[in-house]
Amino acid sequence: MNSAFDRVLVTGVTGQVGRALIEQLGVHRCVAASRAVLPLDFPETIPHRLDYFRPRAIINAGAYTAVDQAESPDEAIFVKAINEESPAKMGQWCARNRVPLIHFSTDYVFDGSGDAPRTEESPTGPLNAYGLSKRAGEEAILASGCRALIFRTSWVYDHQGKNFFRTMLKLGAEREQLRVVGDQIGAPTFAPQLAHAAILALENALEIEEKTGQFPTGVYHLCHSGDTSWHGFAEEIFEGARERGIPLQVEEVKQIATAEYPTPARRPLNSRLDCSKADRVLGVRLPDWHLGLEECLDLWLEHHSRGDSTS
Ligand SMILES: NC(=O)c1ccc[n+]([C@@H]2O[C@H](COP(=O)([O-])OP(=O)(O)OC[C@H]3O[C@@H](n4cnc5c(N)ncnc54)[C@H](OP(=O)(O)O)[C@@H]3O)[C@@H](O)[C@H]2O)c1
């Protein structure tokens, strides 16, 4: 493995993707930069702290991800600091120190019109404050001139943490009927498989650089293949849970329209991402989303039957 992996600074380590990154990279090789270690809401502190840790690579999985809360005017300063200004500082530090940066972005940079999958060249048009801040973060990193891989992903979930998968299992165990949005279409992405692909992509990018002298800096779409709606995802979660003998109360999952479930933040109806560039350039591709779900259900069951309080 490239020496860049000897000291990788990872942010967002209490989150879905960050936790998976640390698990896969191995704690001994990482600086696990929690909020206390690297407070992303204080961008001006970032360069000093990075000078102190001197990472050989940075993976920024930290973000302000509370999409609805981000709409509140009181939150604007934090959303900007965490999703735009801190990534900008990281990019500038990485450019000065010739350190590669991996950053995550989102399908919410798009307006969700039509039904065609978006490529990296498709025009952006965020519908909400979160999407706007994530787009600004991408632009700031690209403007810094650092060597960066920016992965736009979608609908991230895991067997632990706060996410749709876990919410469905909880509600499905309590209620007989559920109403789930059926007109937003995208690809659910299992955090550990995303983390794995991101690490592999960095390895491959460094190899490309060694061979060609050129690091393949850019934006890449990276989510599972295939697509579904939140309603379709919920149905599959329940089917997989039943197959594994997980007790459920739910008998009916009613499909509703986004308009019937108003939220503070508008969300794109079409979240399909064309991920062929990541496959072509970086040699990474995530399998069909059903495979991610199968693995997640197995892990959930394993942790649950052990009575693991974090699961
Ligand atoms: N979740 C999704 O559906 C989704 C979809 C598309 C793209 N993405 C992107 O994928 C990446 C990873 O998302 P995720 O789902 O793993 O996120 P997550 O589970 O919500 O975790 C977010 C992480 O960011 C950290 N963080 C938040 N504010 C911070 C601050 N002020 N200083 C330092 N750390 C802070 C959190 O730490 P605390 O625990 O201390 O708050 C947490 O570790 C993000 O860039 C996100 O925008 C996510």
Ligand as a Chemical Component Dictionary entry (heavy atoms), coordinates in Angstrom:
data_LIG
# 
_chem_comp.id                   LIG 
_chem_comp.type                 NON-POLYMER 
_chem_comp.pdbx_formal_charge   0 
_chem_comp.three_letter_code    LIG 
# 
loop_
_chem_comp_atom.comp_id 
_chem_comp_atom.atom_id 
_chem_comp_atom.alt_atom_id 
_chem_comp_atom.type_symbol 
_chem_comp_atom.charge 
_chem_comp_atom.model_Cartn_x 
_chem_comp_atom.model_Cartn_y 
_chem_comp_atom.model_Cartn_z 
_chem_comp_atom.pdbx_ordinal 
LIG N1  N1  N 0  -26.128 10.409 4.891  1  
LIG C1  C1  C 0  -26.476 10.495 3.608  2  
LIG O1  O1  O 0  -27.537 10.032 3.204  3  
LIG C2  C2  C 0  -25.550 11.133 2.594  4  
LIG C3  C3  C 0  -25.975 11.226 1.255  5  
LIG C4  C4  C 0  -25.126 11.813 0.333  6  
LIG C5  C5  C 0  -23.895 12.303 0.728  7  
LIG N2  N2  N 1  -23.514 12.217 2.029  8  
LIG C6  C6  C 0  -22.203 12.771 2.427  9  
LIG O2  O2  O 0  -21.379 11.690 2.847  10 
LIG C7  C7  C 0  -20.490 12.133 3.875  11 
LIG C8  C8  C 0  -20.606 11.214 5.078  12 
LIG O3  O3  O 0  -21.945 11.254 5.555  13 
LIG P1  P1  P 0  -22.443 10.369 6.791  14 
LIG O4  O4  O 0  -23.783 9.833  6.426  15 
LIG O5  O5  O -1 -21.362 9.476  7.229  16 
LIG O6  O6  O 0  -22.656 11.524 7.867  17 
LIG P2  P2  P 0  -23.143 11.381 9.382  18 
LIG O7  O7  O 0  -23.359 9.956  9.742  19 
LIG O8  O8  O 0  -24.262 12.349 9.561  20 
LIG O9  O9  O 0  -21.878 11.895 10.194 21 
LIG C9  C9  C 0  -21.457 13.216 10.116 22 
LIG C10 C10 C 0  -20.150 13.321 10.828 23 
LIG O10 O10 O 0  -19.704 14.669 10.742 24 
LIG C11 C11 C 0  -19.307 15.073 12.039 25 
LIG N3  N3  N 0  -19.460 16.505 12.279 26 
LIG C12 C12 C 0  -20.595 17.232 12.200 27 
LIG N4  N4  N 0  -20.346 18.491 12.591 28 
LIG C13 C13 C 0  -19.034 18.556 12.922 29 
LIG C14 C14 C 0  -18.193 19.573 13.386 30 
LIG N5  N5  N 0  -18.646 20.801 13.627 31 
LIG N6  N6  N 0  -16.883 19.295 13.603 32 
LIG C15 C15 C 0  -16.403 18.050 13.391 33 
LIG N7  N7  N 0  -17.152 17.029 12.962 34 
LIG C16 C16 C 0  -18.474 17.280 12.713 35 
LIG C17 C17 C 0  -20.215 14.311 12.986 36 
LIG O11 O11 O 0  -19.662 14.334 14.277 37 
LIG P3  P3  P 0  -20.591 14.410 15.614 38 
LIG O12 O12 O 0  -21.025 12.995 15.856 39 
LIG O13 O13 O 0  -19.664 14.940 16.653 40 
LIG O14 O14 O 0  -21.729 15.321 15.298 41 
LIG C18 C18 C 0  -20.230 12.949 12.328 42 
LIG O15 O15 O 0  -19.090 12.214 12.706 43 
LIG C19 C19 C 0  -20.853 13.594 4.140  44 
LIG O16 O16 O 0  -19.995 14.418 3.391  45 
LIG C20 C20 C 0  -22.269 13.722 3.589  46 
LIG O17 O17 O 0  -22.541 15.044 3.195  47 
LIG C21 C21 C 0  -24.301 11.627 2.977  48 
# 
loop_
_chem_comp_bond.comp_id 
_chem_comp_bond.atom_id_1 
_chem_comp_bond.atom_id_2 
_chem_comp_bond.value_order 
_chem_comp_bond.pdbx_ordinal 
LIG N1  C1  SING 1  
LIG C1  O1  DOUB 2  
LIG C1  C2  SING 3  
LIG C2  C3  SING 4  
LIG C2  C21 DOUB 5  
LIG C3  C4  DOUB 6  
LIG C4  C5  SING 7  
LIG C5  N2  DOUB 8  
LIG N2  C6  SING 9  
LIG N2  C21 SING 10 
LIG C6  O2  SING 11 
LIG C6  C20 SING 12 
LIG O2  C7  SING 13 
LIG C7  C8  SING 14 
LIG C7  C19 SING 15 
LIG C8  O3  SING 16 
LIG O3  P1  SING 17 
LIG P1  O4  DOUB 18 
LIG P1  O5  SING 19 
LIG P1  O6  SING 20 
LIG O6  P2  SING 21 
LIG P2  O7  DOUB 22 
LIG P2  O8  SING 23 
LIG P2  O9  SING 24 
LIG O9  C9  SING 25 
LIG C9  C10 SING 26 
LIG C10 O10 SING 27 
LIG C10 C18 SING 28 
LIG O10 C11 SING 29 
LIG C11 N3  SING 30 
LIG C11 C17 SING 31 
LIG N3  C12 SING 32 
LIG N3  C16 SING 33 
LIG C12 N4  DOUB 34 
LIG N4  C13 SING 35 
LIG C13 C14 SING 36 
LIG C13 C16 DOUB 37 
LIG C14 N5  SING 38 
LIG C14 N6  DOUB 39 
LIG N6  C15 SING 40 
LIG C15 N7  DOUB 41 
LIG N7  C16 SING 42 
LIG C17 O11 SING 43 
LIG C17 C18 SING 44 
LIG O11 P3  SING 45 
LIG P3  O12 DOUB 46 
LIG P3  O13 SING 47 
LIG P3  O14 SING 48 
LIG C18 O15 SING 49 
LIG C19 O16 SING 50 
LIG C19 C20 SING 51 
LIG C20 O17 SING 52 
# 
